[in-house]
Amino acid sequence: MKKPIYLDFNATTPIDEEVANLMIEIIKTKMGNPSSSHYYGKETRQLIEDARNQVAELIRCEANEIIFTSGGTEANNLAIRGMIRPGKDHVVISSIEHPSVMEVGNYLESRGVKVSTVPVDEYGFIIIEELEKLLTDKTALVSIMHSNNETGTVQPIEEISRLCVAKDIYIHTDASQSLGKVEIDVNGLGVDLLTFTGHKFYGPQGTGGLFVKKGVELNKILFGANQEKGLSPGTENVLAIAALGKAAALSKQGIKDYQENLQKMRDRLYEGLQQGIKFLGLPDNFIKLHGHLDKRLPNTLNISFRNFDAKELSSLLFEKVAFSCGAACHSGSSKGSKVLKAMGVSDDYLDGTMRFSTGKQTTKEEVDQAVELIVEGVKKLFELNSTSSYLFKHKSKHKACDAGNRSSQCSAVKEGQLISTAKEEEIKLTHFTAGLGCACKIEPSVLEAIVKQIPVLANDKVLVGTETSDDAAVYKISEDKAIVMSLDFFNPIVDDPYQFGSIAAANSLSDIYAMGAVPIFALNIVGFPIDELPAQILTKILTGAAEKAKEANIPILGGHSIKDVEPKYGLAVVGIVHPDKMLKNNNAQPGDMIILTKPIGIGIITSAIKKELATKKEKQAAIETMAQLNKPYAENLANLKVNACTDITGFGLLGHLSEVLTGSKVDATINYRKIPRLDGLDRLIDLEVTPGGIFSNRDFYGKKVAWDDNIKDKDKYILFDAQTSGGLLITMPEQEAEKYLATCRKQGFNHVSIIGQVNSKGDGKILAE
């Protein structure tokens, strides 16, 4: 598989070939502990000292002013925490610092140290006059980054330094993002401390260091032996340090050439995107540049598309173009960039933010192809969003496609037959969609506001309509019979078309089971990019659905299809139920046990599948869970007293539970440890596989959740994770719940669990413990 075009060099740079070769040589030939006095120790000690000299030459300082650390984060901690002492317990930082500075500030504040934050202007420059107002005779340190990792804005460090020197205050700058892109002279800058990081200038990850000006004394923050003057104790990482030194030497040698290429490619990218956006007929204010036009890193381009979701574009282009929707170190947030907020960027640009950063290897061919793909992606996402306020003036495809650059996907009509050039075995359905399954639901806050505005025609035969958040509509046709109807469809959540059809059908049928009804027939709903995908793909989707319908013992009697820009599939399902045995989601009673029939974590696992981060076992477990009908769980409720029932889909476990409790006017407690969950979730969250739906669900439903202090953020994410074809959520009296549990487990459904209890009348509060 051809790898995506890499435009995220601010996140990390690939190891230079010469650096890699040196590392291989060291691995093969050097083995000593640099603290040992024998030959092998002296040999590795020399490697470290050579590297120290190479870094010193790059930033123009003396070698004994360099302290090697495990990276920029350790160096920032050492620089800031190491300056605090009695009488000097005030630190000033900027509002746009990296988390490794911001979080140090938060830590110090919790320990009684005063930390002041200086604001920035619209370009991201700190406001010097405001900085001066914050300085006192207790100020120990001013820590201002040299260049911002998101916008590339380069701060006036020399001017800040002169101000600090005049007031006898130390100054630290985090230059992690700057080395290798611009020339750094610590004496010219006038700084006392400077942080650098190896993996930002073609060295290895997990290494970096701190320039400490001669005469500056730092307190220890780590304790051990005396390596690195006792400031970064522990046996040195000789391999990484030597590689860092080599990278520094290469940067010093080639920095002028690097700068020229970095800037040319960055500007070519920006100009190409501007032209592409203009070609689509979008207004001039659709694209906005962040940071200063000139006083920024030569490789960094931070732009926003107005009223746009950059994460959807990133997901759509996952295998084509690699860029960042924010800083790589803190990309899981749904609240928008703190840096851009500090710069006063309006909300309508925050979600559409993208950071592109070029490298010394970036070619104009890569840039031009990236522009083509990004513009095509923007066009596709607007076509998906029919409510967009922007209208395209041009209905033809972007010129890149007309030129044949997307030959693997574009189609042709030949002799009356549609011919797709895409090979079926190479197709991954999730790469033809921006979202996944039920996670594509409209955000609950938006949906609620829309539904409230729709007039409802009163009808005494309607037993369940839009007045509740139930899963299906119910219409009474006789005293002993009511029709239950539901419609559900979504984008591909797995790559295999047969599995997608099967899962989509199981998900659609779930709404009928959740109402206590029996399905009797269904109709297909199809949206399909017939110009881009072979017809055989749709055949397999429909076959998977037909097999699942057969398992449910119902026929699929036709349906409706349209040409679409991405695949969508689902069913309209009709069922029947006795009016007195109908289940609703708004009748939970105090004392009820809360039961969940399937494990949660589908949204995280399927996002990982798309990013190819899920293991084979994790993928298989998720697919089996989604494809399983809720039929046996519903059938086991027969002859038991059930007060409320729903199924878990796009709003997550806590979202759907919140709807049950709010509608029933009760409060409840859930026990997190008793909630069944798929394996691998902690690992994937650590890899920042956190779908955007988690955050919108949390923001809307989380207001009514009280959390036990022992529940970690990653656990909260899982509880808000959007589920596709999830389990039934049931409330029933305790004795009935025990009977139900016994029946399910006798059938081998050991994951069915009592996860909590309805407490008392209330307004829908959830205590998670």
C-alpha positions in Angstrom: 0.0 0.0 0.0 1.3 3.5 -0.9 1.8 5.5 2.2 0.0 8.8 2.7 1.7 12.1 1.9 3.3 13.3 5.1 2.7 16.9 6.0 3.0 16.7 9.8 6.7 17.4 10.4 5.9 19.6 13.4 4.6 16.5 15.1 7.8 14.5 14.4 10.4 14.2 11.7 11.6 11.0 10.2 15.1 9.9 11.3 17.7 11.1 8.8 19.4 8.3 6.9 22.8 9.3 8.1 21.5 9.4 11.7 19.9 5.9 11.3 23.1 4.5 9.9 25.0 5.8 12.9 22.5 4.3 15.3 22.9 0.9 13.6 26.6 1.1 13.9 26.4 1.9 17.6 24.0 -0.9 18.2 26.4 -3.3 16.6 29.7 -2.1 18.0 29.3 0.0 21.2 28.2 -1.6 24.4 29.8 0.2 27.4 28.2 2.1 30.2 29.4 5.7 29.9 30.0 5.9 33.7 32.4 2.9 33.6 36.1 3.7 33.7 37.3 0.9 31.4 37.8 1.0 27.6 34.1 0.3 26.7 32.9 3.0 29.1 35.3 5.6 27.7 34.2 4.7 24.2 30.5 5.4 24.8 31.4 8.5 27.0 33.2 9.9 24.0 30.0 9.5 21.9 28.1 11.6 24.4 30.7 14.3 24.6 30.9 14.4 20.8 27.1 14.9 20.7 27.3 17.6 23.3 29.8 19.5 21.1 27.6 19.1 18.1 24.5 20.5 19.8 26.6 23.3 21.3 27.8 24.2 17.8 24.2 24.3 16.5 22.9 26.7 19.1 26.3 28.5 19.5 27.1 27.9 23.2 29.7 26.0 25.1 29.5 22.3 25.3 29.4 22.2 29.1 26.2 24.3 29.0 24.3 21.3 27.4 22.3 18.9 29.6 20.8 15.9 27.8 17.3 14.7 28.9 14.7 12.2 27.8 13.0 14.9 25.7 11.5 18.3 25.7 9.0 17.6 28.4 11.7 16.7 30.9 13.8 19.7 29.9 10.8 22.1 30.4 10.1 20.6 33.8 13.7 20.9 34.8 14.0 24.5 33.6 10.8 25.8 35.2 10.6 23.8 38.4 14.3 24.0 38.9 14.2 27.8 39.2 11.7 28.0 42.1 13.3 28.9 45.5 12.3 30.9 48.6 11.6 34.5 47.8 11.5 33.7 44.1 8.3 31.8 43.7 6.6 33.5 40.8 6.7 32.3 37.2 5.3 33.9 34.0 4.3 31.9 31.0 2.3 32.7 27.8 -1.2 31.6 27.0 -0.1 29.6 24.0 2.6 27.3 25.6 2.9 23.6 25.0 1.3 21.3 27.6 4.7 20.5 29.0 4.9 24.1 30.2 1.2 24.7 30.9 0.9 21.5 33.0 4.1 22.4 35.0 2.4 25.7 35.7 -0.7 24.0 37.0 1.4 21.7 39.2 3.3 24.7 40.7 0.1 26.5 41.4 -1.2 23.5 43.3 1.9 23.8 45.4 1.5 27.5 46.2 3.6 29.0 43.5 2.1 32.0 41.7 1.9 31.5 38.0 0.9 34.4 35.7 -0.1 34.0 32.1 0.6 36.7 29.6 -1.9 37.1 26.7 -1.2 37.2 23.0 -2.5 39.2 20.1 -4.3 38.1 17.0 -1.1 36.8 15.4 0.0 34.8 18.5 2.7 37.3 19.6 2.8 37.9 23.4 1.9 41.5 24.4 5.1 42.9 25.8 3.3 45.7 27.7 1.2 43.1 29.5 4.3 41.0 30.3 6.0 43.9 31.9 3.0 44.5 34.1 3.3 41.0 35.5 6.9 41.1 36.5 7.7 41.6 40.2 10.7 41.3 42.5 9.5 37.7 43.3 9.5 36.6 39.6 12.0 33.8 39.3 11.5 33.0 35.6 9.8 34.0 32.4 9.1 31.0 30.1 8.0 31.9 26.6 8.3 29.5 23.7 10.5 30.4 20.8 8.0 29.4 18.2 4.5 28.0 18.5 4.0 24.4 17.5 0.6 25.1 16.0 0.9 28.4 14.2 4.6 28.7 13.8 4.6 32.2 15.1 8.2 33.2 16.3 8.2 35.2 19.4 10.4 38.4 19.9 12.6 36.5 22.4 15.4 39.1 22.2 13.1 41.9 23.3 11.6 39.8 26.1 15.2 38.9 27.2 16.2 42.6 27.4 13.2 43.3 29.6 14.0 40.4 31.9 17.7 41.3 32.2 16.8 44.8 33.2 14.7 43.4 36.1 17.2 40.6 37.0 14.8 37.8 36.0 15.9 34.6 34.3 14.3 33.7 30.9 13.7 30.3 29.5 12.5 29.5 25.9 11.2 26.2 24.6 12.8 26.1 21.1 11.8 22.5 20.4 9.9 23.4 17.3 12.5 25.8 16.0 15.8 23.9 15.8 16.5 22.6 12.3 14.1 25.1 10.8 15.6 28.5 11.8 19.1 29.4 13.1 19.3 29.6 16.8 22.0 31.6 18.7 21.5 31.5 22.5 23.7 34.4 23.0 21.9 36.5 20.4 18.6 35.6 22.0 19.9 36.4 25.4 18.3 33.4 27.1 19.4 31.6 30.3 17.7 28.3 29.5 16.6 26.8 26.2 14.8 23.5 25.5 15.5 21.4 22.4 14.0 18.1 21.2 15.7 15.6 18.9 12.7 14.2 17.0 11.8 17.7 15.7 15.0 17.9 13.6 15.4 14.4 12.2 16.8 12.7 15.3 15.2 9.9 17.3 12.2 10.3 19.6 12.7 10.2 23.3 15.7 12.5 23.4 16.3 16.2 23.9 18.0 18.5 26.3 18.4 21.9 28.0 20.9 24.7 27.5 21.8 26.0 30.9 23.8 29.2 30.7 27.0 29.2 32.7 26.3 30.5 36.2 22.6 29.5 36.3 21.9 27.1 39.1 18.9 24.7 38.9 17.3 22.7 41.7 17.1 19.0 41.1 13.7 17.6 40.2 14.9 14.0 39.8 17.2 12.2 42.2 19.7 9.5 41.5 23.4 9.4 40.4 25.4 12.2 39.1 24.8 11.9 35.3 24.3 15.1 33.5 25.5 17.1 36.5 22.9 15.3 38.6 20.1 17.2 36.8 19.0 14.2 34.6 20.3 11.2 36.6 20.3 7.7 35.3 22.4 5.8 32.8 22.5 7.9 29.6 20.8 6.8 26.5 24.0 6.7 24.4 22.3 5.6 21.2 19.7 8.4 21.3 22.2 11.1 22.4 24.8 10.2 19.8 22.0 10.2 17.1 20.8 13.6 18.4 24.3 15.0 18.0 24.5 13.7 14.5 21.1 15.3 13.6 22.4 18.6 15.1 25.5 18.5 13.0 23.4 17.8 9.8 21.1 20.6 10.7 23.9 23.1 11.1 25.4 22.0 7.8 22.2 22.2 5.7 19.9 24.6 7.5 19.9 27.3 4.8 18.9 24.8 2.1 16.3 23.3 4.4 14.8 26.7 5.1 14.4 27.5 1.4 12.7 24.2 0.6 10.5 24.3 3.7 9.1 27.8 2.8 8.7 27.1 -0.9 6.7 24.0 -0.2 4.6 25.6 2.5 3.7 28.6 0.3 3.0 26.3 -2.7 0.6 24.3 -0.5 -1.2 27.5 0.8 -1.5 29.0 -2.7 -2.8 25.7 -4.1 -5.4 25.4 -1.4 -6.5 28.9 -2.0 -6.9 28.3 -5.7 -8.7 25.0 -5.1 -11.2 26.6 -2.7 -11.8 29.4 -5.2 -12.4 26.7 -7.9 -15.1 25.2 -5.7 -16.9 28.5 -5.6 -16.5 29.0 -1.9 -16.3 32.5 -0.5 -13.0 34.2 0.3 -13.6 34.1 4.0 -13.9 30.3 3.9 -10.2 29.9 4.4 -8.3 31.7 7.2 -4.6 31.8 7.9 -3.5 31.7 11.6 -0.3 33.2 12.8 1.8 36.0 11.2 2.2 36.0 7.5 6.0 36.4 7.7 7.2 36.0 11.3 6.6 32.3 11.6 8.5 29.1 11.0 9.2 28.6 7.3 7.5 25.2 7.2 4.3 25.8 9.2 0.9 26.5 7.7 -2.1 26.7 10.1 -5.4 27.4 8.4 -9.1 27.0 9.2 -12.0 26.3 6.9 -15.1 28.2 8.2 -18.0 26.2 9.7 -16.2 23.0 8.7 -15.1 19.8 10.6 -11.4 19.2 9.9 -11.5 15.9 11.7 -14.0 14.6 9.1 -11.6 15.6 6.4 -8.7 14.0 8.2 -10.7 10.8 8.6 -11.7 10.9 4.9 -8.1 11.3 3.8 -6.6 8.9 6.4 -4.7 6.8 3.8 -3.9 9.8 1.5 -2.7 12.8 3.4 -1.3 13.0 6.9 -1.8 16.4 8.7 -2.8 17.5 12.1 -6.2 18.9 13.3 -4.3 20.6 16.2 -1.1 19.9 18.1 -0.2 16.1 18.0 0.5 16.1 21.8 -3.1 17.1 22.6 -5.3 16.2 19.7 -8.1 14.4 21.6 -10.0 17.5 22.7 -13.3 18.5 21.1 -13.1 22.0 22.4 -10.9 23.5 19.8 -7.3 24.7 20.0 -6.4 26.6 23.2 -3.8 28.4 21.2 -6.3 29.8 18.6 -8.7 30.7 21.3 -6.0 32.7 23.1 -5.5 34.5 19.8 -9.2 35.4 19.6 -10.1 33.2 16.7 -13.9 33.0 16.4 -15.8 29.8 17.0 -16.8 29.3 13.4 -13.2 28.6 12.5 -12.1 26.5 15.4 -13.4 23.1 14.3 -12.1 23.6 10.8 -8.4 24.0 11.9 -5.7 22.1 10.1 -1.9 22.3 10.7 0.3 21.4 7.8 4.1 21.3 8.2 6.6 20.6 5.5 10.0 18.9 5.8 13.3 18.9 4.0 12.1 15.9 2.0 8.8 17.4 0.9 8.5 17.6 -2.9 6.4 19.8 -5.1 4.7 16.7 -6.5 3.6 15.7 -3.0 2.3 19.2 -2.3 0.4 19.3 -5.6 -1.1 15.9 -5.0 -2.0 16.8 -1.4 -3.8 20.0 -2.7 -5.8 17.9 -5.2 -6.8 15.4 -2.5 -7.7 18.0 0.1 -9.9 20.0 -2.3 -11.6 16.9 -3.5 -12.2 15.9 0.1 -13.7 19.3 1.0 -16.0 19.0 -2.0 -17.1 15.6 -1.0 -17.8 16.6 2.6 -20.0 19.5 1.4 -21.9 17.2 -0.9 -22.5 14.9 2.1 -23.9 17.8 4.1 -27.0 18.9 2.3 -27.7 21.6 4.9 -24.5 23.4 4.1 -24.8 27.2 3.7 -22.2 27.0 0.9 -23.3 26.2 -2.6 -20.8 25.0 -5.3 -20.7 27.0 -8.4 -18.9 24.2 -10.2 -20.7 20.9 -10.5 -17.8 19.1 -12.4 -15.2 17.3 -10.5 -12.0 19.1 -9.5 -9.5 19.3 -12.3 -7.3 16.7 -10.6 -9.9 14.0 -11.2 -10.5 15.2 -14.7 -6.8 14.8 -15.3 -7.0 11.2 -14.3 -5.1 11.5 -11.1 -7.7 9.4 -9.3 -7.8 6.6 -11.7 -8.1 4.0 -9.0 -11.6 5.3 -8.1 -13.0 7.3 -11.1 -15.3 5.4 -13.4 -16.3 5.5 -17.1 -19.4 4.6 -19.0 -18.6 2.3 -21.9 -21.2 0.8 -24.2 -24.0 1.5 -21.8 -22.3 -0.3 -18.9 -20.8 1.3 -15.8 -17.2 0.3 -15.6 -15.4 0.9 -12.3 -11.6 0.7 -12.3 -11.4 0.0 -8.6 -10.4 -3.5 -7.8 -12.9 -5.1 -5.5 -10.3 -6.9 -3.3 -8.5 -3.6 -2.7 -11.6 -1.7 -1.6 -12.0 -0.7 2.1 -15.5 0.7 2.6 -14.5 2.8 5.7 -12.2 4.8 3.5 -15.1 6.0 1.4 -16.8 7.7 4.2 -16.0 10.5 6.7 -17.8 8.8 9.6 -18.6 5.4 11.0 -22.0 3.8 11.7 -24.2 5.3 14.4 -21.4 7.7 15.4 -22.6 9.7 12.3 -25.8 10.7 14.1 -26.4 14.5 14.3 -25.2 15.8 17.7 -27.9 15.4 20.4 -28.0 19.1 21.2 -28.6 20.0 17.6 -31.1 17.2 17.0 -33.1 18.1 20.0 -33.4 21.8 19.0 -34.5 20.7 15.4 -37.1 18.2 16.6 -38.7 20.7 19.0 -39.6 23.0 16.1 -41.5 20.4 14.0 -45.3 20.6 14.4 -46.9 17.3 15.5 -50.4 16.3 14.2 -52.4 14.8 17.1 -53.7 11.3 16.5 -55.3 9.1 19.2 -54.0 5.9 17.5 -50.4 7.0 17.8 -49.1 5.1 20.9 -45.5 6.3 20.5 -44.5 9.3 18.4 -42.0 12.1 18.7 -43.0 13.1 22.2 -40.5 10.6 23.6 -37.0 9.5 22.6 -38.1 5.9 21.9 -36.6 3.8 19.2 -39.6 3.4 16.9 -43.1 4.7 16.2 -46.1 2.7 17.3 -49.5 2.9 15.7 -52.6 1.1 17.1 -54.6 -0.7 14.4 -56.8 -2.8 16.8 -57.4 -3.5 20.4 -54.9 -6.4 20.3 -52.5 -5.2 17.6 -50.2 -2.3 16.9 -47.8 -1.6 14.1 -44.2 -0.8 15.1 -42.0 0.9 12.5 -38.4 2.0 12.5 -36.0 3.3 10.0 -32.2 3.2 10.4 -29.2 3.6 8.1 -25.6 4.7 8.3 -22.2 4.8 6.6 -19.9 1.7 6.5 -18.5 0.8 9.9 -16.3 -2.1 8.6 -14.5 -2.6 5.3 -16.1 -5.9 4.3 -19.4 -5.2 2.4 -21.1 -8.4 3.5 -20.3 -7.7 7.1 -21.5 -4.1 6.7 -24.8 -5.2 5.3 -25.2 -7.8 8.1 -24.4 -5.2 10.9 -26.6 -2.5 9.4 -29.6 -5.0 9.2 -29.0 -6.1 12.8 -28.9 -2.5 13.9 -32.1 -1.6 12.2 -33.9 -4.7 13.6 -32.7 -3.7 17.1 -35.2 -0.8 17.4 -38.1 -3.3 16.9 -36.8 -5.6 19.5 -36.3 -2.8 21.9 -40.0 -1.9 21.7 -41.0 -5.5 22.7 -42.2 -6.1 19.1 -41.7 -8.9 16.6 -40.5 -7.8 13.2 -42.5 -9.0 10.2 -40.8 -7.5 7.1 -38.3 -4.8 6.0 -37.4 -2.5 3.1 -33.9 -1.6 1.9 -32.5 1.9 2.0 -29.5 2.4 -0.2 -27.2 5.3 -1.0 -24.3 4.2 -3.2 -21.5 5.8 -5.2 -22.0 3.7 -8.3 -19.6 5.8 -10.2 -16.8 5.0 -7.8 -17.5 1.5 -6.5 -18.3 -1.8 -8.4 -21.9 -2.9 -8.4 -20.7 -6.2 -6.8 -19.9 -4.3 -3.6 -23.6 -3.3 -3.3 -24.6 -6.9 -4.1 -22.5 -8.1 -1.1 -24.0 -5.5 1.2 -27.5 -6.5 0.3 -26.6 -10.2 0.6 -25.3 -9.7 4.1 -28.5 -7.9 5.1 -30.6 -10.6 3.5 -28.8 -13.3 5.5 -29.4 -11.4 8.8 -33.0 -10.8 7.9 -33.3 -14.6 7.4 -31.9 -15.1 10.8 -34.6 -12.8 12.1 -37.2 -14.8 10.2 -38.4 -11.9 8.0 -38.3 -11.1 4.3 -36.9 -7.9 2.8 -39.5 -6.7 0.2 -37.6 -4.4 -2.0 -36.7 -0.8 -1.0 -35.3 2.4 -2.5 -31.9 3.4 -3.7 -30.2 6.6 -4.9 -26.8 7.5 -6.2 -24.7 9.0 -3.4 -21.2 10.3 -2.8 -20.5 7.7 -0.2 -22.1 4.3 0.7 -25.1 4.2 3.1 -27.3 1.3 3.9 -30.1 0.4 6.3 -33.6 -0.9 6.7 -37.1 0.3 7.3 -38.5 -2.4 9.5 -42.1 -3.1 10.3 -43.1 -5.1 13.4 -46.2 -5.9 15.4 -46.9 -5.9 19.2 -49.9 -6.1 21.5 -50.5 -2.5 22.8 -50.4 -3.8 26.4 -47.0 -5.5 25.9 -45.3 -2.6 24.2 -42.0 -1.5 25.8 -41.1 2.2 26.1 -38.0 4.0 27.4 -39.8 6.4 29.8 -41.3 4.2 32.5 -38.3 3.2 34.7 -39.3 2.8 38.3 -37.4 3.4 41.6 -35.9 0.1 42.7 -35.5 -1.2 39.1 -32.2 -3.0 38.3 -30.5 -1.6 35.1 -29.4 -4.4 32.7 -27.1 -4.2 29.7 -27.0 -7.1 27.2 -23.9 -6.4 25.1 -20.4 -5.0 25.8 -19.6 -1.4 24.9 -16.7 0.1 23.1 -17.8 -0.4 19.5 -17.1 3.2 18.4 -13.5 3.1 19.7 -12.7 -0.3 18.2 -14.2 0.6 14.8 -12.3 3.9 14.7 -9.2 1.8 15.4 -10.1 -0.6 12.6 -10.3 2.3 10.1 -6.9 3.6 11.3 -5.5 0.0 11.2 -4.7 0.1 15.0 -7.0 -2.7 16.1 -5.7 -6.2 16.5 -7.3 -9.0 14.7 -8.9 -10.3 17.9 -10.3 -6.8 18.8 -11.7 -6.4 15.3 -13.3 -9.8 15.2 -14.9 -9.3 18.7 -16.4 -5.9 17.6 -17.8 -7.3 14.3 -19.4 -10.3 16.1 -21.0 -8.0 18.7 -22.5 -5.7 16.1 -23.7 -8.5 13.9 -25.5 -10.2 16.7 -29.2 -9.7 16.7 -30.9 -8.5 19.9 -33.6 -11.1 19.2 -32.7 -13.6 21.9 -32.3 -10.8 24.5 -35.8 -9.5 23.6 -37.4 -13.0 23.6 -36.0 -13.7 27.1 -38.1 -10.7 28.3 -41.3 -12.5 27.6 -43.5 -13.1 30.7 -41.3 -10.8 32.8 -42.2 -7.4 34.1 -40.2 -4.9 32.2 -40.6 -1.2 33.0 -38.3 0.4 30.4 -36.2 -0.7 27.4 -34.1 0.9 24.7 -31.1 0.0 22.7 -27.6 1.6 22.9 -26.5 3.3 19.7 -25.0 6.7 18.7 -25.5 8.6 22.0 -23.6 6.0 24.0 -24.5 4.1 27.1 -24.8 7.2 29.3 -26.6 9.2 26.6 -29.3 6.6 26.2 -29.5 5.9 29.9 -29.9 9.6 30.4 -32.9 9.6 28.0 -34.5 6.7 29.9 -34.0 8.4 33.3 -35.1 11.9 32.2 -38.2 10.6 30.4 -39.0 8.5 33.5 -38.3 11.3 35.9 -36.0 9.2 38.1 -32.3 9.1 39.1 -30.0 6.1 39.1 -26.6 4.8 40.1 -24.3 2.7 37.8 -21.3 0.6 38.8 -18.6 1.2 36.2 -16.8 -2.1 37.1 -19.9 -4.1 36.3 -20.4 -2.7 32.8 -19.3 -5.3 30.1 -16.8 -3.8 27.7 -14.8 -5.0 24.7 -11.1 -5.8 25.2 -8.4 -3.4 24.1 -10.1 -0.1 24.8 -7.6 1.3 27.3 -4.8 0.6 24.8 -6.6 2.3 22.0 -7.5 5.4 24.1 -3.8 5.7 25.0 -3.2 5.8 21.2 -5.7 8.7 21.1 -8.4 6.7 19.3 -11.2 8.8 20.7 -14.0 9.4 18.1 -15.5 12.9 18.1 -18.9 11.5 19.0 -17.6 10.8 22.5 -17.1 14.5 23.2 -20.4 15.7 21.8 -22.2 13.0 23.8 -20.2 14.0 26.9 -20.9 17.7 26.5 -24.6 17.2 26.1 -25.4 14.3 28.5 -22.5 14.7 30.9 -24.2 17.6 32.7 -26.3 15.2 34.7 -23.5 12.8 35.6 -21.7 12.8 38.9 -18.4 10.9 38.8 -16.7 9.0 41.5 -13.1 10.3 42.0 -11.7 6.8 41.1 -13.1 6.9 37.5 -10.5 7.9 35.0 -11.0 10.1 32.0 -10.5 7.1 29.7 -13.3 5.2 31.5 -15.6 8.2 31.0 -14.8 8.2 27.3 -15.9 4.6 27.1 -19.2 5.3 28.7 -20.0 8.0 26.2 -18.7 6.1 23.2 -21.2 5.8 20.3 -22.3 2.2 19.7 -23.5 0.7 16.5 -26.0 -2.2 16.9 -25.4 -2.1 20.7 -27.2 -4.1 23.4 -30.5 -3.6 25.0 -30.7 -1.3 28.1 -33.4 -2.6 30.3 -34.9 -1.6 33.7 -37.0 -4.1 35.7 -37.7 -5.1 39.3 -34.9 -7.0 41.1 -36.5 -10.4 41.2 -37.3 -10.2 37.5 -33.8 -9.1 36.7 -32.3 -12.1 38.5 -34.6 -14.4 36.5 -33.6 -12.7 33.2 -29.9 -12.9 34.0 -30.2 -16.6 34.8 -32.0 -17.3 31.5 -29.5 -15.4 29.5 -26.5 -17.0 31.1 -28.0 -20.4 30.7 -28.0 -19.7 27.0 -24.3 -18.7 27.1 -24.8 -14.9 27.2 -22.4 -14.4 30.1 -21.8 -10.7 29.2 -25.4 -9.8 30.2 -25.0 -7.8 33.4 -26.8 -5.8 36.0 -24.9 -2.5 35.8 -26.8 -0.3 38.3 -30.1 0.6 39.9 -32.8 3.2 39.6 -32.7 5.1 42.9 -35.7 7.4 43.3 -37.8 10.0 41.6 -35.7 12.8 40.1 -34.7 14.7 37.0 -32.4 12.1 35.4 -29.2 12.4 37.4 -26.7 9.6 37.1 -24.2 8.7 39.8 -21.3 6.8 38.3 -19.2 4.9 40.8 
